[in-house]
Amino acid sequence: MAEEKGLNKPVKLKSDLAAFLGVSSLPRTEITKKLWDYIKANKLQTRTINGKPENAGKNIVADAKLIKIFKNTKTTSKTGKVTDLTKLQEGQTIDMMQMASVVSANIE
């Protein structure tokens, strides 16, 4: 079998994410898929933003399990944008576009 490369290459998970997913390594694509499966199964996407249904589902509510993973996130993108979720509280939301930063912050 060919060695997996890029996004399909298994990466080592940091402890909080490993505990959440029940495995110690997974490809990034699988990490993201499993996080989304959990978010959808637990209805953790907002239905409205400021009372309007536009972009419904764009924000993810941090529940007791996700908050542990989200709070590990403090990354700086290539463009210099800082994603700092270390002070996030349970019940607060993150933008779905921050999920890549969350995954990056929780792997070694």
N, C-alpha and C positions, 0 to 999 in steps of 0.2 A: 504494500500500500504506500502511495506517495506521501511524503511528509506534508502536513497541512501548512499553508502559508497565509500571511495576511490576517484577515478577519476570522478565518476558519481555524487558525492555529490556537490551541488551548493556552490560556494564560492562568497564572496562579492568582487565586482570589485572596483578598485580605480577610481577616477573621470574621468581621460582621457580615460581609456578603457571603462568605463560605457557609456560615451558620444559617443564614436566610435561605440559601439555595440548597443546602445539604450536600454540597460537593466542594472539593478543594481547587479544582481547575475546570475551566470550560472555555470554549471559543467566545469572543466578544459577541458574535451574532446570537449565540444561545443565551448568554447573560441577558442581553437586551430583550430577547423574546420572552424569557422566563419572567423578567420584571414586568413586562407589558401584560403577560398572562395573569399575573397576580393583580396588577392594577385594574384590569378589566373585570376579573372574577369578583373583586371586592368593591367594584363601582367607585373607584377613587379618582375618576375624571370629573371635573366640574361640568355641570350642564349649562351654566350661564356665566357670563362675565359682566359684572355690573348690571345684573338683571336681564341682559340681552343674550339670546342664544348664539350670537356670532362666535365663531371659533370654539364652540362647545367642545369639551374634551381636550382642549389645548393645555389646560392646567391640571396638574396631578396633586391630589391631596396627600400629605404625608400622614400616614397612620402610625400606630405604635411600632410596627415592624419596619416600615420603610424609613422612618425618621433616623434610625441607627445608621443606615446606609447613607442617606442624604447628608447627615451631619459630618460625615468624613470628607465631604467635598469642599476643597479649596484649590482650584486650579486656575491657571492662566492660559488662555488660548494663544495660538500663534499670532493672532491680531492684537494680543495684549489685554483682551477682555477677561476680567477676573470673575469667576463664579465661586462665590463664598456662601455655602449653606450651613456653616458651622453654628450659626445662631438660630437656625430654623426651629420652630416649635411645632409640636404635633397639631394637626388640623390646618396648618398653613399650606400654601401651595407652591409648587415650582412649575416653571414653564417646561413643556415637553421637550423643548430644544435643549434643555440642560441635562437631559438623560445621558448624553454622550460623556459629559463631564463627570457625572455621577459614576458611570461605569469606569472611566479612566482613573478616578480617584480611589476606586475600590479594588484595583488589581495591582499586582506587583510587577 
